[in-house]
């Protein structure tokens, strides 16, 4: 499973199971268990209101050269979809507020020590989202910026056998003491590594 898929699933799990925040029938939002970690193409009115979780883009920069690791900034969207009726605006405002509350207290998407993400922050909310459904819908798109770090070898981006192996290491050392004479020679050790 890719890191992006893991993040989408973690967000979905939080939006279903963190009922202690602002409980609506035991769920943190009025969407209850109708939370989908993908862009669902066709919805039935019985699935409304619901939340669709998807990723739009990801930027990447080198964080460490050796071993190679990246700092990635993922744009994650939580789409709120509801039936378009006279209560739509109030319902969208309520659900967006519930989502905001959940993630204001959950910026690490779980335990801060499991290293899935560095942080997750809401950056904007847009109204007017609509999806394919058997009734007219309206909605909102809440965009989050998710920052995480990924090791290139452990993530499978670089195969370990393709890394250039070290064959020879040179170590330079010089004695260090208070009465060291100027011109004391530097010692250089050479270590040749055996590769099969």
SULTANOR-V209617 format. One record per pair of residues at least 24 apart in sequence whose C-alpha atoms are under 6 Angstrom apart, sorted by the first residue. I is the first residue (numbers start at 1). J is the second residue. D is the distance in whole Angstrom. If there is no record, write none. Layout:
i:I j:J d:D
i:I j:J d:D
//
This chain:
i:8 j:37 d:6
i:9 j:37 d:6
i:12 j:37 d:6
i:29 j:95 d:6
i:29 j:98 d:6
i:42 j:132 d:5
i:42 j:133 d:5
i:43 j:133 d:5
i:44 j:133 d:6
i:44 j:134 d:6
i:48 j:82 d:5
i:49 j:81 d:5
i:49 j:82 d:4
i:50 j:81 d:5
i:51 j:79 d:5
i:51 j:80 d:5
i:52 j:78 d:6
i:52 j:79 d:5
i:53 j:77 d:6
i:53 j:78 d:5
i:68 j:152 d:6
i:69 j:150 d:6
i:69 j:151 d:4
i:69 j:152 d:5
i:70 j:149 d:6
i:70 j:150 d:5
i:71 j:149 d:5
i:72 j:147 d:6
i:72 j:148 d:5
i:72 j:149 d:6
i:73 j:146 d:6
i:73 j:147 d:5
i:74 j:145 d:6
i:74 j:146 d:5
i:75 j:144 d:6
i:75 j:145 d:5
i:76 j:143 d:6
i:76 j:144 d:5
i:77 j:142 d:6
i:77 j:143 d:5
i:78 j:141 d:6
i:78 j:142 d:5
i:79 j:140 d:6
i:79 j:141 d:4
i:80 j:139 d:5
i:80 j:140 d:5
i:81 j:138 d:6
i:81 j:139 d:4
i:82 j:137 d:6
i:82 j:138 d:6
i:82 j:139 d:6
i:83 j:137 d:4
i:84 j:136 d:6
i:84 j:137 d:5
i:84 j:138 d:5
i:117 j:147 d:6
i:117 j:148 d:4
i:118 j:147 d:5
i:118 j:148 d:5
i:119 j:146 d:6
i:119 j:147 d:5
i:120 j:145 d:6
i:120 j:146 d:4
i:121 j:145 d:5
i:167 j:192 d:6
i:167 j:193 d:5
i:168 j:192 d:5
i:168 j:193 d:6
//
